[in-house]
Amino acid sequence: MTDYSARLRALTAEPSRDDARNEARLGRVQRTRDEMGGQGRAIRDTLDSAASGLEGLARMAAATPFRQIAVFGCGDSWFAGMAMRHAMEDASRLPVLAAQALDHAHYPSLAVGPGTLAIGISSGGNTPAVMQALAAAARQGAMTLGLTNTEGSPITQTCDLSLMVRATRRGWPTQATSATMALLVEIAARIGQGGSRAGLLGELAGVIDAQIAGLDDRCQSLARGIASANLVLTTGLGPNFAAAGIGAAKIRELSPIHAFALPLEEVHHYRSFKRGDPVIVIATDPAASERALDTVLVARDAAAPVIVLLSRPAPPIETRAQCLHLPPVPAGFEPLIAIAPLHLLAYHLAVIRAEMGLGAPPNLTAAP
């Protein structure tokens, strides 16, 4: 029998553990909190740093126009592409494909080929699945663009072009994700006909900063109300499903408990609501209002605590759920605003559970 112990050690090399007061994990939780407070600055720094590269990309697109954009990533990087796909299409007037990197590496879309700008996102600059997806896209005739936080990393050497995301990732990703989301939209704007979105993105960076400061106490209070749960369901419609994915990932990483995202409609096609399991609904897009209300009604029937992120008045929801009120933003940009309070909820959930002596459910606790 083949001995895979070394392979397993590499796959489980995360130094922290899931017990309630593990110092390594709680140290990373606090670093995540510190970094989420720098999201606005990271967005502005990233756009400023990328200015010359974006100008070069715009000249290239003017000479030989692209016909579509493809975005490849894993984890939050994949969600970043999914979240901003609609904003990117509006900015570029081009179709945008957001694909999980390993899927495209092994099952490449026939839509990718000559005339495609294939964007790969890898914070460390060498995520195997992302590198494989970019290689597949290059074989299909696409031009490749790497986005990374790491200077001189392999992605900057192997892609046709590369841009830096000026964000740190000492904790679990927060500012690296939001800065990447902003950069994706500006890339799309520069190669298309929609005009630069830098001014709007700068304004939204300020909104995110204000959220981190202004919603902190409220998110702490909401987190305390669901702190004893061992599973949290997150959900959203369209681009906000990607925000729900990011929120669930942060809860899993920081808390650490089960958390899963489902598209808003799909929540209603299964026995998704288990008694007492909290549900977080991202309903900042007006199109989600009716299905979000359905979700609240069914969740309450299951005695499930419900937190809803809203950007417009919704009395039927507000009288039945705990709500976080976010400012309305242009269509397609909702996820960029929604993820900040989700980051805060995950952080406070982790801290409160540690105070309560609650770690992961028994089947999640890693061996010492």
N, C-alpha and C positions, 0 to 999 in steps of 0.2 A: 504494500500500500504506500502511495506517495505521501511523504511528510510535508504538509502544508503549514507547519507551525510558524515558519519565518514569514511566510506570506500573510498569515493571519495577524502576526504581530505588527506588520507594516500597515495593515488595514485598520487596526484598532489602536494606532499610536497616540491618539488623543490622550494627553497626560491627566486630564481631570476625570472625576468619577461622578456618578449620579446621586450619591448620598447627600443628605440634606445640607450638611455644613462642610462639604469638601472644599478645602482652601484654594486648590488650583482652579476649580470651576468658578467659585465665587469671585476670585481675582479676575478671571476673564469676564465675568458678568459686570464687574465694576468698570473694567476697561471698555466694555461695550457701551456702558452708560456715558463714559467720558467722550467717546467718539461720536455717539449719536448727537451730542450737543454741538458738534462741528460740521453738521451737514450743509448748512448754508454756505459756510466758508469753502468747503470742499467743492461745491458746485461752482462757485465763482472762480476759484483757483483753477479748476479743471478747464473751464471755458476759456479763461485768459491764457492758460498755458497752451491750449490747442489752437489758438487763433491762427498762427502761421500755417500749421498743418491743414486746418480747415480751408484756408484760402487756396492752398495748393490743390486740395481735393476739388474745390469749386471750379478752378480753372480746368482741371482734368475733365470734370463732368461737362463743362461747357464745350470742350473740344470733341469729346466722345461721350454722349449722354448715356447714363445707365438706364436700364429698363426695369430694374427691380432691386430690392434690398433683401438680404437674408441675414438673420442674426442667430448665432449659435452660442450656447452657454450651458452650464450645469448649475443647479441650485438657484441661488439668488440671481446669478448672471442670466440664467434662462428666464426667470421671472421678469427681470428687467426688460428683456426684449419683448416678452409677451405684454407687459404692462404698457409699454410706450408704442406698441405697433400702430395703434390708431392715430396717435399724435404724429408719428413719423410719416404715416401715409398722408395726413393732412399737410404736413410741412413740405413733403417732397412731391406729392401728386403721383407717387409710384406705389405699386403693391409691395407689401412687406411680409416676409415669412419669418416667424420666430420659432426655431426648432431646438429641441433638446439635442445637445451636441453628439452624444453617442448614437442616438437614433439616426441622425443624418450621416454620421460616419459609416454606418453599416447598412442603412436604408436611405440612400441619398434621394432627395426629391428631384424629379426630372425638370422641375421649374428652374432649378439653379443651373446656370451655364453662362455663356458669353453675354455680356451686358449686365451681369449681376455683381453688385458690391456685396461680398460675403464678409460679415463682421463677426469676429470671434472674440469673446470676452473671457479673460482669465486673469484674476488678480495677481497670482504668482507668476503668470506668463508662461506656464508649462503644463497646464491641465491636460492630461493625455487625451481625453475625449474631445476637447475643444481643438487641440492640435490635429487630431484625426479628422474632425469635421472640416476644418479649413483645408486640409490636404485633399479631401474628397471634393470640396468645392473648386479648388484649383485645378484638379484633374478634369472637372466639368467645364473649365474655361472661365471661371469667375475670377474677378480681381479680389484679393484678400486684404482685409484691414484688421489688425489686432489692437484690442484695447486692454491695457494692463496697468496695474499699480507699480510694477517692478521694472526699473530701468535696466536695459541691457538683457532682459530675459529672452528666452528662445523665441517667443512669439514676435518680438520686435525684429528678430533676425530672419525669420522664415516667411513672414507676410510681405506682400508688396508694399504696404504702408502700415504705420502704427501710430497710435496716439496714447498719451499718458493720462490716466485718471489720478488726479492729485488728491488722494485720500489715503488714510491709514486703515489697517486692519489688524490691530493688536487684540481686539475683542472679536466677537462674531460680527459679520459684516452689517454695517448700517450706512455710514457715509460713503463707503465705496460703492454701494448699490445705488443710492440716490444720485451721486455724481455721475455714475455711468448712465443712468436713465436720462439725465439732462443732456449728456454728451451725445447720446444716440439721437435725440430729437434734433440737436443742432447739426449733426452730420447729415441727417435727412434733409434739413432745411437748406444746407449749403449745396447739395447736389441736385436739388429739385427746383421747382418754380414757386415755392411758397414763401420765400424770403426768410431771413434770419429770425430765429426765436430767442436770441440771446437776451434781449430786453425783458421779455416775459419770463424767461428762466431765472434771470436775476431777481425779478420781483418775487417769484415763487420761492427762491432761496431764502428771502427775508421772511416769507410766510412760514416756512418750515422752522426757522429759528424761533419765531414767535410762538409756534405751537409747542416746541420743546419746553419753553419757559412757561407758557400760559396753561398748558393742559397737564402739567406734571402732577399736581395735587389731585385733580379729578381722576387721572389714570390710576394713581395709587389707590384711591377709594374704590374704584371699580375692580381693580385687581384683588383687593382684600375680599370683595364679595364672592369671588370665584376661586379663592386660593386653595380650597380643600379638594378641588376637582382633580381627577387623574386623566381626564381627556377633555380637550376643547376643540370644537368644530368651528372653522372659519369659512365664510362664503361671500361671494360677490359676483356681479354680472360683468361680462365683457372684460375690459382692462382691469376692473377691480377684482376679478378672480385671481389675477396675478398678485395683486396686493394682498389678497387673502392667503395666497401661498407663502408670501414673504412673512406675513404675520404668524402663520402656523410654524414656519421654520424657526423663527425667533423664540417662540414658546417652547418648542422641542429642545432647542439648543440651550436656552438659559434656565428653564424652570426646574428640572427637566421632566416633562410629562408628555404623554401622547397629545398630538395636535395635528389635525388634518384639514386640508382645504378641499371643498367641493364647489363646482360651479353652482350658482344660485338655483337654476332650474333643476339640476341633478339632485339637489338635496331632497326634492319632493318625489323622486322616483324610486326611493329605497326606504327602508325603515331606518332612516338616518338619525332620528331623535330618540336617544336613550334617556331614560328618566334621570333628571338632575344634571346631565352633562351641559356645560355652558356653550352658548352659540354666540359668535361674533359676526355680525352682518355688516358688510361695507356697502352702503346704499347711498353714496354721494352722487351717483349718476341718476338723473330723473327717470330714466327708463326702468330703473330697478324698483321703483316705489311700490307697485302693486304686488310683485312677487316677494319683495322684502316684507310687506305686511303679512302675506301668507306665511312666511317663514316665522315671523314673530308669533302669529296665532298658533301654529302647530307646536312651536317650541314651548310656549306657555302651557299648552295642553299636556305636554310631557314634563311639566314642572322644571323646565330647563331655564336657568338664568340667561337673559338675552341682553347683549350690548350691541347697539346699532350706531354706526358712524353715519351722520347725516350732514348735508350741506344746505338743505332747504327745509322749511317747516313741513312737518308730517304728523299732525295731531293724532291720527289713529295709531301710529307707531309710538309716538312720544308718551302717550298715556299707558302704554303696555310694556315698555322696555326702558332700560337705562340707556341714555343717549350721549354721544359725544358730538358736538356741533362744530363742523369744520367750514371754512369759508368756501363759497362756490368759486370754481375755476373754469377756464375754457375746457370744452369737451376734449377728452383724451388725456388730460393732465391730472385727472382725479387720483390715480395711484401715487403720483409723486407727493401729494399732500396727505393721502391716507396712511402711508407707511410710518410716518413719524409717531402718531399716537399708538400704532400697533407696536412699534419698538418700545415705547414707554410702558405699555401694558405688560409686555413680556418681561421687561426689566423688573417692574414692581412685583409681578407675580413670582419671579425667582427670589427676590429679597424677602418677601413676606413668607413664602414657603420655607425658606431657610430659618426665619425667626420662629416658625411654627414647628420646626424639626421634621418637615416633610420632604422626603427625597422622591425618587422615581417610584412608580409602582413596582412591586416585587419582581415581575418578569422583565423589567428594564434595568435593574441594578447590575452594573458591571462587576465582574469578579475583581477582588483586590490584586 
